[in-house]
Amino acid sequence: MFTAATYNETDLVARLNNGDQQAMSELYDRFSGAILGVIMKIITDQATAEDVLQESMLKIWNNIGSFDTSKGRLFTWMINIARNQAIDKTRSKNFKNSSQNSSLEDSVYVSETVPSAGASVDTMDVQNWLLHLPEENRQLMRLAYFMGYTQEEISKELNMPLGTVKTKIRNSLIVLRKKLNVT
């Protein structure tokens, strides 16, 4: 979250829209750790996750003009871009081939080295905010936003009607917005 003493979101977005590279540097310094944490919930290989982070930051830079403050916070918009980039990467043919070729030894210790998204987020402890939700909704949110599942995949995985999945995720987002005082 932006602090008033440092800079505000509106000013930063305006600077980014004007092509201010220093603003992009500030944005990267401020949020890259949190964004990498979210990516690594989907892609556990550090080097690949860092590549996706760079691709995501480039996409943010190139598409800042499409960011609409009336639809949400800058941080949320960036996380969605990074999450989608990570999901796209996992669905690519090259990624699937490289994943099949990795050794068991490479993946045994992965859970110890992957930082949690909550630990990486500056003042936003996403994992703790999920505690405001019922357990079933927490599970849906983790699958959707940290593990990269689509709503259809969640429906199949949990043997839950797709409409129910969509409703529960939407209601969870509404609860979290209220808790975070985000409009």
N, C-alpha and C positions, 0 to 999 in steps of 0.2 A: 504494500500500500504506500502511496506517496505521502510524505509528511509535508506539512505546510511550510516548515522552516527550510526544507531543501528545495522543493519545486512542487508545483501542483500538476495534476494530470492534464488539465486543459492547456496549460502553457507548454508542457512537454509534447503533447500531440500537435499543437500548432507549430512548434519548432521542427518536429519530424516531417510534417506536411510541407514545410519550407525547405526540406532537404538538408537540415542541420545535422552534420555528421557527429558533432559533439553530443547532441541529444540522443543519437543512436548509441553512442558509447555509454552515456549515462543509463540508458534503458538496459543495455546489455549488462553493465556492471551490477545494476540493481536487481535484475530478474533472471539472469542466466542460470543461477544455481537452482532456483525454484523450478524453472522450466525443465532443466536437465533432470531434476528429481522426478517430475511427471513422466518424462520420456523414458526414464529408466524403469519405471513401473511396467512399461510395455516392452522395451528393448533392453535386455539385461547386459548386453555387451557394451562396455564402456566406450570403445572407439566408435562403434556404430551409433550409439546414443549421442555422442559428441558431434558426429557428422550430421545427424538429424537436427540437433540443436542449431548448428550453423545454417542448415537449410531453412529451418524455421525462422531464424532471425533475419535471413535474407528475404524470406517471404513477407515477414512483418514490415520490413523496410520498404519493399516494393508495393505493398498493398495498404499502407497506412491510410491512404485516402479513402478506403472503403470502411474504415472504423467509424462507427456511429455511436457517439456518447449517449444517445437516448436509448440505446439497446443494451447497455451494460458498461462495465468497467474495462479499462484497457488491459489489465492483468488477465481477466477472464477471457477476453478476445485472444490474447496471445497464447494462453494455455490451450484454447481450442485449436488454434493453428498448429501448435506443437504436437498436440495429441493426434490430430488428423495426419500430420506428417509421419508420426511414428507408426500409426496404423497402416498408412499407405506403404511404408517401408517393410513392415512385416508381411504384407500381402504381395510384395514384389517377388518375382521369380528368383532373382539373385539372392535375396535374403533367405528364402526357403532352402535354396541349394546350400548356402553357407551354413545354415542352421543344422542341416542334416549331416554335414561333415564335421561339426565340432565334436570334440571328444567329451566323454562323460566327466573326465577329470576337470575340464574347463568349467563345467556347470555345477559341480558339487559345492563349491564355495561361493557361488554367486550371491546367495541371499545375505551373506555376511558383508559383502562389499557394496551392495546397492544402497545408496542413501534413500531414506524415506522422503516422499514429497513433503510431508509435514515438517520434517527436520530441516529441509532446505528453504522453506518459505519464510521470508523475513518476519513480518508480523502476522502472517496468515497461517495459522496452524490448521490446515484443511482436515487432517485426520481427527483432530479434537472437535472440529465443528460438526463432523459427521455423527458424533456422539449425541447430538440433539435429535437424531432420527431414530425411529424404531429399527431393530436389528435387520429385518428383512429389507428395509429401504437402504440401510447402510451397505448391505451386500450388493444391492442393485447399483448403487452409486460407485462402489469400488470396482465392480465389473465394467461399468460403462466408462468411468473417467480415469481409472488408474490401470486397468488391464486391457483397455481398448476394445472391449466387446461392443458389437452393435446391439441395438434393442432386439433384433430378430435372434441373434445368437444367445442373448440372455434368456429370451423366451424359451428357446430350445433347451438350454443348459439347465434351467430351473423348472422346466415343464410348467410354465406359467403362460396364460394367454398374453399375446402381444399387446393388446389394449390395456391389460392390467399393468404390464411392465411400463408402458408409456405413461400411464396415469401416475403410477407410484414415483417414477423419476421426476415427472413434472411437479408433483406435490412436494417432493423432497427439495427440489430447487426453490420452490416458493418458501418453504420453511427456512431454508438456509439464507435466502435473501432477507427475510424478516429478521433473523437472528443477527445478520451482518449489517442491517440497516442499509441495504443496497437497493436502489430503485431500478 
